[in-house]
Amino acid sequence: MNRKPYIPASLAASALLLGGVQGAAAEGLLGKRYASVLVGQVQTNNEHLEPYDDAFFAVEAKVNAPVSEHVDLAFRYGRETLEGTSHGHRLEESEGVYLGSATYHFQPHNHHYNPYLRARAGLTRIEVEGAHDSEEDEFTYAVAAGADFGVGEHAAVAPEVAYHVVGGEGQVIAAAEANYWFTHRVFGLAKAEYRSEHDDVGYFAGGGVRF
């Protein structure tokens, strides 16, 4: 089975050109000091994993801090786990990702539209338990472009396109993250993303606290 979700990365990329969006007042997460957690799943089309299960359980934690008017630094930890049994053989595969990032956003005082560039670097640890156990640490880096768009009085959405490399193998990741401010400090989060290597699609939900 090979699902082909139609999520054109060009839509997210072209959104960066739509400056001057009017009628929005909410703030995104750029330039904020916060901590957040997301939980979700990643549907995979990897033919080697689908006989065991077609989805990873995923969790992600992030801490973000502005260091100047235009620059944010962040640390993110993510873990994705898949396990199952096929023809009597059990497999458990997990990927732990440790990434630091630096983000430069161009219009920090514009709550309608704030484009950004982002660089990430860190480590991905891949662990496999099954017929052949293994553990590998791979250098990981990514470059990304995106923008925060205010939507109404309490929400914002941030489309992003990234080129993500793990151990020398790269893929395009197109994502969109939305945040909703319940109070000045507490917000909800939802994220969807598409990964080009195996046509994987991820869905996440969670929240965070500004401090």
Backbone as numpy.savetxt, mean C-alpha at the origin, in Angstrom:
# Nx Ny Nz CAx CAy CAz Cx Cy Cz
-7.37 -20.98 -13.14 -8.22 -19.78 -13.14 -7.34 -18.55 -13.14
-7.62 -17.63 -14.05 -6.76 -16.46 -14.18 -7.62 -15.20 -14.28
-7.84 -14.57 -13.15 -8.65 -13.36 -13.14 -7.84 -12.19 -13.68
-8.46 -11.31 -14.45 -7.80 -10.15 -15.04 -8.57 -8.89 -14.65
-8.38 -8.41 -13.42 -9.13 -7.22 -13.01 -8.73 -6.02 -13.84
-9.73 -5.23 -14.23 -9.46 -4.06 -15.07 -9.27 -2.86 -14.16
-8.03 -2.60 -13.77 -7.69 -1.46 -12.93 -6.58 -0.70 -13.63
-6.91 0.21 -14.54 -5.87 0.88 -15.33 -5.02 1.80 -14.50
-3.73 1.51 -14.44 -2.81 2.37 -13.69 -2.79 3.78 -14.27
-3.13 3.92 -15.56 -3.08 5.24 -16.17 -4.07 6.20 -15.52
-5.17 5.68 -14.94 -6.12 6.56 -14.28 -5.49 7.22 -13.07
-4.75 6.44 -12.28 -4.10 7.01 -11.11 -3.00 7.98 -11.53
-2.27 7.63 -12.59 -1.19 8.50 -13.02 -1.73 9.82 -13.56
-2.81 9.74 -14.36 -3.34 10.97 -14.94 -3.96 11.85 -13.89
-4.36 11.29 -12.75 -4.94 12.10 -11.68 -3.94 13.12 -11.16
-2.66 12.84 -11.32 -1.64 13.77 -10.85 -1.67 15.07 -11.64
-2.26 15.04 -12.82 -2.28 16.22 -13.67 -3.50 17.11 -13.40
-4.41 16.65 -12.55 -5.66 17.37 -12.35 -5.56 18.36 -11.20
-4.63 19.26 -11.29 -4.49 20.29 -10.26 -5.67 21.22 -10.26
-5.84 21.93 -9.13 -6.91 22.91 -9.05 -8.27 22.30 -8.87
-8.39 21.09 -8.27 -9.69 20.52 -7.99 -10.42 21.43 -7.02
-11.67 21.74 -7.32 -12.42 22.71 -6.53 -13.48 22.01 -5.69
-13.93 22.69 -4.63 -15.06 22.24 -3.86 -14.74 21.23 -2.79
-13.46 20.92 -2.53 -13.10 19.96 -1.50 -12.34 20.68 -0.40
-12.52 20.20 0.84 -11.89 20.88 1.96 -11.19 19.94 2.92
-11.43 18.65 2.81 -10.85 17.70 3.76 -9.35 17.55 3.53
-8.66 17.08 4.56 -7.21 16.89 4.48 -6.88 15.41 4.34
-5.85 15.12 3.56 -5.31 13.78 3.50 -4.33 13.57 4.65
-3.46 12.57 4.50 -2.55 12.20 5.58 -1.15 12.77 5.41
-0.86 13.39 4.27 0.46 13.99 4.09 0.66 15.13 5.09
1.86 15.19 5.64 2.18 16.25 6.58 1.63 16.03 7.98
1.08 14.83 8.26 0.50 14.53 9.58 1.41 13.55 10.32
1.46 13.70 11.63 2.14 12.72 12.48 1.08 11.73 12.97
1.20 10.46 12.56 0.15 9.51 12.89 0.69 8.08 12.92
-0.12 7.19 13.48 0.12 5.75 13.43 -1.16 5.10 12.92
-1.02 4.07 12.08 -2.19 3.42 11.50 -1.98 1.92 11.38
-3.11 1.19 11.28 -3.09 -0.25 11.08 -4.13 -0.61 10.03
-3.76 -1.48 9.10 -4.66 -2.01 8.09 -4.68 -3.54 8.14
-5.84 -4.12 7.92 -5.99 -5.58 7.85 -6.77 -5.90 6.58
-6.38 -6.98 5.89 -7.11 -7.32 4.68 -6.64 -8.62 4.08
-6.87 -8.77 2.78 -6.42 -9.96 2.07 -5.95 -9.59 0.68
-5.08 -10.44 0.14 -4.56 -10.26 -1.22 -4.90 -11.50 -2.03
-5.78 -11.33 -3.01 -6.14 -12.43 -3.90 -5.00 -12.63 -4.91
-4.46 -13.84 -5.00 -3.33 -14.09 -5.88 -3.70 -15.01 -7.03
-3.07 -14.77 -8.16 -3.19 -15.63 -9.34 -1.92 -16.43 -9.58
-1.05 -16.51 -8.57 0.18 -17.28 -8.69 -0.15 -18.77 -8.83
0.17 -19.35 -9.98 -0.23 -20.73 -10.26 0.41 -21.74 -9.31
1.52 -21.38 -8.68 2.17 -22.29 -7.74 1.51 -22.28 -6.37
0.76 -21.22 -6.07 0.14 -21.10 -4.75 -1.36 -21.40 -4.78
-2.02 -21.19 -5.91 -3.47 -21.34 -5.98 -3.98 -22.72 -5.57
-3.24 -23.83 -5.83 -3.75 -25.13 -5.35 -3.88 -25.20 -3.83
-3.13 -24.38 -3.10 -3.19 -24.40 -1.64 -4.22 -23.39 -1.12
-4.20 -22.21 -1.65 -5.16 -21.16 -1.30 -4.96 -20.03 -2.30
-5.99 -19.23 -2.50 -5.86 -18.15 -3.49 -5.81 -16.78 -2.83
-5.59 -16.73 -1.51 -5.57 -15.43 -0.84 -4.59 -15.44 0.33
-3.84 -14.36 0.44 -3.00 -14.10 1.60 -3.79 -13.28 2.62
-3.66 -13.62 3.89 -4.12 -12.73 4.95 -3.03 -11.69 5.17
-3.42 -10.42 5.27 -2.43 -9.34 5.31 -2.70 -8.38 6.46
-1.64 -7.91 7.07 -1.73 -6.87 8.10 -0.59 -5.89 7.88
-0.84 -4.61 8.12 0.15 -3.57 7.87 0.06 -2.51 8.96
1.21 -2.13 9.50 1.28 -1.05 10.50 2.24 0.01 10.00
1.90 1.28 10.25 2.70 2.38 9.72 2.76 3.52 10.73
3.94 4.15 10.81 4.12 5.37 11.59 4.68 6.42 10.66
4.06 7.60 10.63 4.46 8.68 9.73 4.75 9.94 10.55
5.80 10.67 10.15 6.14 11.92 10.84 6.68 12.94 9.85
6.15 14.15 9.84 6.73 15.21 9.00 8.02 15.72 9.62
9.03 15.96 8.78 10.30 16.50 9.26 10.55 17.89 8.73
9.74 18.33 7.79 9.77 19.70 7.30 8.42 19.97 6.65
8.24 21.16 6.13 6.95 21.52 5.53 6.59 20.62 4.36
7.60 20.15 3.61 7.35 19.37 2.41 7.74 17.90 2.53
8.39 17.47 3.59 8.96 16.12 3.65 8.40 15.34 4.84
7.95 14.12 4.57 7.52 13.16 5.59 8.46 11.96 5.57
8.76 11.44 6.75 9.46 10.16 6.87 8.51 9.15 7.51
8.60 7.89 7.09 7.69 6.88 7.62 8.39 5.54 7.72
7.86 4.68 8.61 8.29 3.29 8.69 7.04 2.42 8.61
7.11 1.38 7.77 5.97 0.49 7.58 6.41 -0.95 7.75
5.60 -1.71 8.51 5.79 -3.16 8.61 4.55 -3.84 8.08
4.74 -4.77 7.16 3.61 -5.52 6.63 3.92 -7.01 6.63
2.87 -7.81 6.83 3.05 -9.26 6.80 1.87 -9.89 6.07
2.18 -10.78 5.13 1.16 -11.49 4.37 1.42 -12.99 4.51
0.37 -13.75 4.83 0.51 -15.18 5.11 -0.53 -15.97 4.33
-0.08 -17.04 3.68 -0.96 -17.97 2.98 -0.63 -19.37 3.45
-1.68 -20.16 3.75 -1.43 -21.54 4.12 -2.58 -22.41 3.63
-2.24 -23.67 3.32 -3.25 -24.60 2.84 -2.65 -25.95 2.55
-3.51 -26.88 2.11 -3.09 -28.25 1.81 -3.61 -28.64 0.43
-2.75 -29.27 -0.36 -3.13 -29.74 -1.69 -2.53 -31.12 -1.92
-3.39 -32.10 -2.23 -2.94 -33.48 -2.48 -2.08 -34.00 -1.33
-2.48 -33.67 -0.10 -1.79 -34.17 1.06 -0.55 -33.41 1.45
-0.19 -32.38 0.70 1.00 -31.59 1.00 0.57 -30.24 1.59
1.17 -29.89 2.72 0.84 -28.64 3.39 1.87 -27.57 3.04
1.40 -26.35 2.85 2.30 -25.24 2.55 1.90 -24.03 3.39
2.88 -23.37 3.95 2.66 -22.07 4.59 3.74 -21.12 4.09
3.32 -20.03 3.49 4.26 -19.03 2.99 3.92 -17.68 3.60
4.94 -16.99 4.07 4.72 -15.65 4.63 5.80 -14.70 4.14
5.39 -13.45 3.99 6.31 -12.40 3.58 6.20 -11.26 4.58
7.32 -10.94 5.22 7.37 -9.80 6.12 8.16 -8.68 5.47
7.59 -7.48 5.42 8.21 -6.35 4.73 8.49 -5.24 5.73
9.74 -4.81 5.76 10.18 -3.71 6.64 10.67 -2.58 5.73
9.93 -1.49 5.67 10.25 -0.42 4.72 10.28 0.94 5.39
11.34 1.69 5.13 11.36 3.10 5.46 11.07 3.89 4.19
10.48 5.07 4.34 10.15 5.86 3.17 10.34 7.34 3.43
10.59 8.07 2.35 10.65 9.54 2.38 9.71 10.04 1.29
8.86 11.00 1.66 7.87 11.54 0.74 8.05 13.05 0.62
8.11 13.53 -0.60 8.13 14.98 -0.85 6.79 15.37 -1.45
6.02 16.22 -0.74 4.74 16.68 -1.28 4.83 18.15 -1.63
4.21 18.51 -2.74 4.48 19.79 -3.39 3.60 20.94 -2.90
2.40 20.66 -2.42 1.47 21.72 -2.03 0.91 21.44 -0.63
1.74 21.57 0.40 1.32 21.19 1.75 0.16 21.99 2.31
-0.11 23.18 1.79 -1.20 24.00 2.31 -2.47 23.90 1.47
-2.45 23.06 0.45 -3.60 22.91 -0.43 -4.37 21.65 -0.02
-5.54 21.83 0.58 -6.33 20.69 1.05 -7.14 20.05 -0.06
-7.15 20.67 -1.25 -7.87 20.12 -2.38 -7.01 19.14 -3.17
-5.72 19.44 -3.30 -4.87 18.67 -4.20 -3.41 18.83 -3.78
-2.77 17.72 -3.43 -1.39 17.77 -2.97 -0.62 16.61 -3.59
0.06 16.81 -4.74 0.81 15.73 -5.37 2.11 15.43 -4.62
2.62 14.21 -4.79 3.84 13.84 -4.07 4.66 12.84 -4.87
5.94 12.77 -4.50 6.85 11.72 -4.94 7.35 10.99 -3.70
7.55 9.68 -3.82 7.92 8.88 -2.64 8.98 7.85 -3.02
9.93 7.63 -2.12 10.95 6.59 -2.28 10.91 5.69 -1.05
10.98 4.39 -1.26 10.97 3.42 -0.16 12.18 2.50 -0.29
12.66 2.01 0.84 13.75 1.03 0.84 13.68 0.22 2.12
14.08 -1.06 2.03 14.06 -1.90 3.22 14.34 -3.34 2.88
13.66 -4.23 3.60 13.94 -5.66 3.55 12.63 -6.44 3.46
12.63 -7.48 2.62 11.51 -8.42 2.58 12.03 -9.79 3.01
11.39 -10.37 4.03 11.76 -11.71 4.49 10.69 -12.70 4.04
11.10 -13.67 3.23 10.18 -14.67 2.67 10.46 -16.01 3.34
9.44 -16.55 4.01 9.57 -17.83 4.72 8.59 -18.83 4.15
9.08 -20.04 3.86 8.25 -21.10 3.31 8.40 -22.34 4.17
7.27 -22.91 4.59 7.26 -24.17 5.32 6.42 -25.16 4.52
7.01 -26.30 4.20 6.31 -27.30 3.41 7.24 -28.42 3.07
7.14 -28.91 1.82 8.04 -29.99 1.39 9.49 -29.54 1.41
9.72 -28.26 1.13 11.08 -27.71 1.16 11.04 -26.38 1.92
11.51 -26.40 3.15 11.52 -25.19 3.97 12.61 -24.24 3.49
12.33 -22.96 3.54 13.34 -21.98 3.16 13.05 -20.64 3.83
14.09 -19.82 3.90 13.97 -18.46 4.43 14.96 -17.58 3.67
14.46 -16.49 3.11 15.30 -15.58 2.34 15.03 -14.15 2.74
16.09 -13.36 2.80 15.97 -11.92 3.00 16.36 -11.22 1.70
15.47 -10.37 1.20 15.71 -9.70 -0.08 15.65 -8.18 0.10
16.65 -7.49 -0.47 16.62 -6.04 -0.48 15.43 -5.57 -1.31
14.72 -4.58 -0.79 13.48 -4.11 -1.41 13.53 -2.59 -1.55
13.09 -2.09 -2.70 12.98 -0.64 -2.85 11.83 -0.33 -3.81
11.38 0.92 -3.77 10.28 1.33 -4.64 10.34 2.84 -4.85
9.84 3.27 -5.99 9.63 4.69 -6.27 8.17 4.85 -6.65
7.56 5.97 -6.23 6.12 6.13 -6.42 5.77 7.59 -6.66
4.63 7.78 -7.32 4.05 9.12 -7.49 2.57 9.02 -7.19
2.03 10.06 -6.56 0.62 10.05 -6.22 0.15 11.44 -5.86
-1.05 11.53 -5.30 -1.60 12.81 -4.89 -2.71 12.59 -3.88
-2.85 13.53 -2.95 -3.98 13.58 -2.03 -5.05 14.49 -2.64
-6.30 13.99 -2.68 -7.43 14.80 -3.13 -8.44 14.91 -1.99
-8.86 16.13 -1.63 -9.92 16.30 -0.67 -11.26 15.93 -1.30
-12.10 15.22 -0.52 -13.42 14.78 -1.00 -14.44 15.15 0.08
-15.23 16.17 -0.14 -16.18 16.60 0.87 -15.49 17.23 2.06
-16.16 17.20 3.21 -15.64 17.88 4.39 -14.77 17.00 5.27
-14.89 15.67 5.15 -14.22 14.79 6.10 -13.32 13.74 5.46
-13.31 13.63 4.14 -12.62 12.51 3.51 -11.60 12.99 2.49
-10.65 12.12 2.20 -9.66 12.37 1.15 -9.29 11.03 0.53
-8.84 11.06 -0.72 -8.40 9.86 -1.41 -7.05 10.12 -2.05
-6.19 9.10 -2.03 -4.83 9.25 -2.56 -4.53 8.11 -3.54
-4.66 8.33 -4.85 -4.20 7.34 -5.82 -2.68 7.39 -5.94
-2.07 6.22 -6.20 -0.61 6.15 -6.30 -0.22 5.06 -7.29
0.84 5.31 -8.06 1.45 4.30 -8.92 2.90 4.14 -8.49
3.32 2.89 -8.24 4.68 2.62 -7.76 5.33 1.53 -8.60
6.66 1.62 -8.69 7.45 0.51 -9.23 8.19 -0.09 -8.06
7.89 -1.37 -7.77 8.32 -2.03 -6.54 9.24 -3.19 -6.88
10.43 -3.23 -6.28 11.44 -4.25 -6.61 11.80 -5.04 -5.37
11.73 -6.38 -5.48 12.14 -7.28 -4.40 13.18 -8.24 -4.97
14.40 -8.17 -4.44 15.44 -9.08 -4.90 15.72 -9.00 -6.38
15.62 -7.83 -6.96 15.92 -7.65 -8.38 14.75 -7.87 -9.32
13.59 -8.34 -8.80 12.42 -8.56 -9.63 11.40 -7.46 -9.35
11.00 -6.73 -10.41 10.13 -5.58 -10.23 8.72 -5.81 -10.73
7.80 -5.01 -10.21 6.42 -5.01 -10.68 5.82 -3.63 -10.44
4.75 -3.35 -11.16 4.00 -2.11 -10.96 2.88 -2.37 -9.96
2.72 -1.47 -9.01 1.62 -1.54 -8.05 0.81 -0.25 -8.16
-0.46 -0.39 -8.53 -1.39 0.74 -8.57 -2.32 0.64 -7.39
-2.42 1.71 -6.61 -3.20 1.66 -5.37 -4.01 2.94 -5.20
-5.06 2.83 -4.40 -5.83 4.00 -3.99 -6.18 3.82 -2.51
-5.86 4.82 -1.70 -6.14 4.79 -0.27 -7.05 5.96 0.09
-8.10 5.68 0.85 -9.03 6.71 1.28 -9.01 6.82 2.80
-9.09 8.04 3.30 -9.19 8.24 4.75 -10.40 9.11 5.07
-11.01 8.84 6.23 -12.18 9.59 6.69 -11.92 10.03 8.12
-12.02 11.33 8.38 -11.75 11.87 9.71 -13.02 11.83 10.56
-13.01 10.97 11.60 -14.11 10.92 12.56 -14.01 12.08 13.55
-12.80 12.38 13.97 -12.52 13.54 14.81 -11.23 14.17 14.28
-10.75 15.20 14.98 -9.50 15.84 14.58 -8.33 14.87 14.64
-8.43 13.85 15.49 -7.31 12.93 15.70 -7.54 11.52 15.18
-8.76 11.08 15.06 -9.06 9.68 14.73 -9.61 9.59 13.31
-9.08 8.64 12.53 -9.53 8.48 11.15 -9.65 7.01 10.79
-10.51 6.74 9.83 -10.64 5.41 9.25 -9.89 5.34 7.93
-9.52 4.13 7.53 -8.75 3.93 6.30 -9.32 2.77 5.49
-9.25 2.89 4.17 -9.55 1.79 3.27 -8.58 1.88 2.09
-8.12 0.73 1.62 -7.15 0.73 0.52 -7.43 -0.43 -0.42
-7.25 -0.18 -1.72 -7.29 -1.24 -2.73 -6.04 -1.11 -3.58
-5.48 -2.26 -4.00 -4.29 -2.19 -4.85 -4.24 -3.35 -5.82
-3.57 -3.10 -6.93 -3.36 -4.09 -7.98 -1.87 -4.26 -8.19
-1.41 -5.53 -8.23 0.01 -5.85 -8.41 0.18 -6.60 -9.74
1.06 -6.10 -10.57 1.13 -6.59 -11.94 1.76 -7.96 -12.10
2.63 -8.38 -11.19 3.40 -9.61 -11.41 2.51 -10.82 -11.62
1.50 -11.01 -10.75 0.58 -12.15 -10.88 -0.88 -11.69 -10.98
-1.10 -10.42 -11.32 -2.46 -9.86 -11.33 -3.13 -10.00 -9.97
-2.36 -9.83 -8.90 -2.92 -9.90 -7.55 -3.71 -8.63 -7.24
-4.77 -8.78 -6.45 -5.59 -7.66 -6.02 -5.76 -7.71 -4.51
-5.47 -6.59 -3.84 -5.57 -6.54 -2.39 -6.64 -5.56 -1.92
-7.29 -5.90 -0.80 -8.30 -5.04 -0.18 -7.99 -4.94 1.31
-8.01 -3.72 1.84 -7.61 -3.50 3.23 -8.54 -2.48 3.89
-8.71 -2.59 5.21 -9.47 -1.61 5.97 -8.84 -1.49 7.35
-8.97 -0.31 7.95 -8.39 -0.11 9.28 -8.61 1.31 9.75
-7.66 1.81 10.53 -7.78 3.16 11.05 -6.49 3.62 11.66
-6.53 4.83 12.20 -5.32 5.39 12.78 -5.62 6.54 13.70
-4.54 7.03 14.34 -4.62 8.12 15.31 -3.54 9.13 14.98
-3.94 10.37 14.93 -2.99 11.48 14.76 -2.48 11.90 16.12
-1.18 12.16 16.23 -0.63 12.54 17.54 0.41 13.63 17.38
